[in-house]
Amino acid sequence: MLGEYVHVSPDLIEFHYNEFGKPFLGPSGDNGTVNFNVSHSAHLALYAFGKQEEIGVDIEQHRSELATYDIAQRHFSALELESLQGLSPYEFVPAFFNCWTRKEAYIKAKGLGLSLALDSFAIETKAVSEPSLIFSKSYPRDQYLYSLKSFEPAQQFSAALAVNDKALKIKYFKFEQ
């Protein structure tokens, strides 16, 4: 798929990695005009391609053994924890994974890996298709620069896309084997 986007034979594509491990295209890859990101969970994969400088995606299968308040306390901001308090188990699991995928998509877009502490920024946890980045201690302007899209690609899955472009146009494609 990436070869199609950059008009290069897939065997000629060179991958390079930033200091935190985020891949990007080398010189053979259309001079960097297309950026990409990938995530997978269980039997689903999510690919994002765009001209935005920073792009990130995440997909997660809802697994109740991972969606615990204890894990949320270790990785979520105080504001996110507050929004999760009092939810029933039925509401908590999707809210947890909405938050998790949005946070992962954002840190993948930034290309900083876990050097960007997950509790140093807050993302809306409600079930909305265009959640907000509420704040980022390290990158305060990002709440005005980033678009987040959240969706359910299949039952019991959450997914998110983060890009540094507020005027974002998205096309979705679904491929099945």
C-alpha positions in Angstrom: 0.0 0.0 0.0 2.8 2.4 0.8 4.4 1.7 -2.5 1.2 2.8 -4.2 1.1 6.0 -2.3 4.7 7.0 -3.1 4.8 5.6 -6.6 7.8 3.4 -5.8 8.1 -0.4 -6.1 7.7 -1.8 -2.5 11.1 -3.5 -2.7 12.8 -0.1 -3.3 11.3 1.5 -0.2 13.9 2.4 2.4 12.7 2.8 6.0 14.6 5.0 8.5 13.8 5.5 12.2 13.9 8.6 14.4 15.7 8.4 17.7 12.5 7.1 19.4 11.9 4.3 16.8 9.2 5.9 14.6 9.7 4.8 11.0 9.8 7.2 8.1 10.6 6.9 4.4 14.2 7.2 3.2 15.2 9.1 0.0 13.7 6.4 -2.3 10.3 7.1 -0.7 9.0 10.1 -2.7 11.2 12.6 -0.8 9.1 12.4 2.4 5.9 13.8 1.0 3.9 10.9 2.4 3.9 10.0 6.0 2.4 6.8 7.5 1.7 5.0 10.7 0.5 1.4 11.5 -1.2 -0.3 14.4 -2.7 -3.8 14.9 -4.7 -5.6 17.5 -6.0 -9.2 17.4 -7.0 -9.8 13.7 -7.3 -6.1 12.7 -4.8 -3.7 11.4 -5.0 0.1 10.9 -2.9 2.0 8.4 -2.7 5.8 8.0 -1.2 7.7 5.1 -1.1 11.4 4.8 0.8 14.5 3.8 0.7 15.7 7.4 4.1 15.9 9.1 2.9 14.2 12.2 0.4 11.3 11.9 -0.3 8.5 14.4 -2.9 5.7 14.7 -3.8 3.1 17.3 -6.3 0.3 17.4 -7.1 -1.9 20.4 -9.4 -4.8 21.1 -11.5 -4.3 24.2 -10.0 -6.6 26.8 -11.6 -6.1 30.3 -8.5 -7.6 32.0 -6.5 -4.6 30.7 -9.2 -1.9 31.2 -8.7 -1.5 35.0 -8.8 1.6 37.1 -5.4 0.6 38.5 -3.8 0.7 35.0 -5.6 4.0 34.2 -4.1 5.5 37.4 -0.6 4.6 36.2 -1.0 6.0 32.7 -3.8 8.6 32.5 -3.9 12.2 33.6 -5.9 13.4 36.7 -8.5 14.9 34.4 -8.9 11.7 32.4 -9.2 9.7 35.7 -11.9 12.0 36.9 -14.0 11.4 33.8 -13.7 7.6 34.3 -14.8 7.6 37.9 -18.2 6.4 38.6 -18.7 4.6 35.3 -20.3 1.2 35.4 -18.1 -1.7 34.1 -20.2 -1.7 30.9 -19.3 2.0 30.4 -15.7 1.9 31.8 -14.2 -0.6 29.3 -15.0 1.4 26.1 -14.2 4.7 27.8 -10.8 3.3 28.9 -10.0 2.1 25.4 -11.2 5.4 23.8 -8.8 7.2 26.0 -6.0 4.7 25.5 -6.2 4.7 21.7 -6.4 8.5 21.5 -3.3 8.9 23.7 -1.4 6.3 21.8 -2.3 7.9 18.4 -1.1 11.3 19.8 2.2 10.0 21.1 2.8 8.1 17.9 2.0 11.2 15.8 4.5 13.2 17.9 7.1 10.5 17.2 8.4 10.6 20.8 7.4 7.2 22.0 7.0 6.9 25.8 9.5 9.7 26.4 6.3 11.8 26.4 4.7 10.8 29.7 1.1 9.6 29.2 -0.1 11.6 32.2 1.5 14.8 30.8 -1.5 15.4 28.5 -5.2 14.9 28.6 -7.6 13.7 25.9 -11.4 13.6 26.0 -12.6 10.2 27.0 -16.3 10.5 25.9 -17.7 8.5 23.0 -17.3 11.2 20.4 -15.9 10.9 16.8 -13.8 14.1 17.1 -12.4 14.2 20.7 -10.3 17.1 21.9 -6.8 17.2 23.1 -7.5 19.1 26.3 -4.0 20.0 27.3 -0.3 19.0 26.9 2.2 20.2 29.5 5.1 19.8 27.1 3.4 21.0 23.9 0.7 23.5 25.0 0.0 24.7 21.4 -0.9 21.2 20.3 -4.5 21.5 21.5 -5.0 24.1 18.8 -2.9 22.2 16.1 -4.0 18.6 16.4 -7.1 16.8 15.0 -8.2 13.6 16.6 -10.6 11.2 15.1 -12.0 8.3 17.0 -14.0 5.3 15.7 -15.1 1.7 16.2 -13.7 -0.3 13.3 -15.4 -3.5 14.6 -17.5 -4.5 17.6 -15.4 -4.5 20.8 -12.6 -2.4 19.2 -11.6 1.2 19.6 -9.4 3.1 17.2 -8.0 6.7 16.8 -6.1 8.9 14.4 -4.1 11.9 15.4 -2.6 14.5 13.0 -1.1 17.9 13.2 -3.8 19.4 10.9 -7.1 21.0 12.0 -8.5 21.1 8.5 -8.3 17.4 8.0 -10.1 15.4 5.3 -10.2 11.7 5.9 -11.0 8.9 3.6 -11.7 5.5 5.1 -11.2 2.2 3.3 -12.0 -1.3 4.6 -10.1 -4.3 3.2 -11.1 -7.9 4.0 -9.3 -11.0 3.1 
